[in-house]
Amino acid sequence: MRYSKLIKTLIPLHVDTPTEKSLTKEDLQLFKNYFEKVEYQAFHILARLGNWFKISDGLYGKILRFDAFMLSKFNFVRNLAHIVVLELE
């Protein structure tokens, strides 16, 4: 996710602690070796703009709804998500 060309161009790579690492598509594939079911739900595409700009609560709510719409309609934008929740079984 974090390593898509667009995101790397717009936002420099960094981690908050030495033990953190952004997941790659290869990492998600690796989970399939250990779990029968690997699914993920993506969140926050444009909502991450709140990290750099002051955004009103009303506008932030609209951005979240737009993100949810885009993620539900266009599978390719999941690679741009800032937050991913994994479901492993």
Backbone torsions as a table, in degrees:
resi	resn	phi	psi	omega
1	MET	NA	-59.4	-174.1
2	ARG	-66.0	-20.9	-174.1
3	TYR	-95.0	12.9	174.9
4	SER	-64.4	147.6	-175.3
5	LYS	-58.3	-40.7	-178.4
6	LEU	-62.8	-47.6	-177.9
7	ILE	-66.6	-41.6	178.8
8	LYS	-62.7	-33.4	179.5
9	THR	-71.9	-42.3	-176.2
10	LEU	-79.6	-34.8	-172.8
11	ILE	-131.2	117.0	-179.6
12	PRO	-60.3	149.6	177.2
13	LEU	-70.9	136.3	171.2
14	HIS	-164.4	160.2	174.5
15	VAL	-128.5	156.4	-177.2
16	ASP	-80.1	-29.5	178.3
17	THR	-137.3	162.6	179.7
18	PRO	-63.7	-20.0	-176.6
19	THR	-96.6	-3.7	179.4
20	GLU	-86.6	149.8	178.5
21	LYS	-151.9	134.2	174.5
22	SER	-72.5	141.0	179.5
23	LEU	-77.1	142.3	174.5
24	THR	-105.5	170.3	174.7
25	LYS	-60.9	-35.4	178.6
26	GLU	-64.1	-38.0	176.9
27	ASP	-61.2	-43.8	-180.0
28	LEU	-64.4	-37.2	177.3
29	GLN	-65.9	-36.4	179.4
30	LEU	-60.8	-36.0	178.1
31	PHE	-57.9	-30.4	-178.2
32	LYS	-65.8	-18.6	175.6
33	ASN	-72.2	-20.7	-173.1
34	TYR	-117.3	-16.7	-177.9
35	PHE	-129.1	142.5	178.5
36	GLU	-70.6	-36.7	-176.8
37	LYS	-121.8	123.4	176.6
38	VAL	-130.4	110.5	177.5
39	GLU	-131.3	155.3	175.2
40	TYR	-141.9	149.0	177.3
41	GLN	-113.0	126.9	-177.8
42	ALA	-99.3	146.4	179.0
43	PHE	-139.7	154.6	170.2
44	HIS	64.2	101.1	170.8
45	ILE	-108.9	-72.9	178.5
46	LEU	-79.8	-20.0	-178.2
47	ALA	-60.5	-23.4	179.0
48	ARG	-68.4	-10.4	175.0
49	LEU	-59.0	-25.5	177.1
50	GLY	-62.2	-15.5	175.7
51	ASN	-71.3	-24.3	-175.1
52	TRP	-117.5	-21.5	-176.6
53	PHE	-128.0	145.5	175.5
54	LYS	-74.9	121.4	-177.3
55	ILE	-124.2	131.8	179.5
56	SER	-65.5	157.4	179.3
57	ASP	-59.0	-39.7	-180.0
58	GLY	-63.3	-45.9	179.0
59	LEU	-67.2	-39.1	179.4
60	TYR	-61.9	-40.7	176.8
61	GLY	-60.6	-41.4	177.9
62	LYS	-65.5	-39.8	178.4
63	ILE	-64.0	-42.7	177.9
64	LEU	-61.0	-41.5	178.3
65	ARG	-66.0	-39.3	176.6
66	PHE	-63.5	-44.6	177.3
67	ASP	-57.6	-46.6	-179.2
68	ALA	-61.3	-42.0	178.0
69	PHE	-61.2	-50.4	-178.2
70	MET	-60.5	-42.5	-179.1
71	LEU	-67.7	-29.8	-179.7
72	SER	-80.9	-24.7	-175.6
73	LYS	-101.7	-28.1	-173.1
74	PHE	-127.8	102.8	-175.8
75	ASN	-58.8	-34.1	-175.1
76	PHE	-65.5	-23.9	-178.9
77	VAL	-75.1	-12.0	177.2
78	ARG	-58.7	-28.7	178.8
79	ASN	-68.7	-13.8	180.0
80	LEU	-97.0	-2.0	-174.3
81	ALA	-66.2	146.8	178.6
82	HIS	-88.1	-32.6	-177.9
83	ILE	-123.7	134.6	177.6
84	VAL	-132.3	130.1	175.4
85	VAL	-106.9	122.9	-179.2
86	LEU	-92.9	140.7	172.0
87	GLU	-117.5	114.8	-176.8
88	LEU	-118.9	130.6	176.4
89	GLU	-133.6	NA	NA
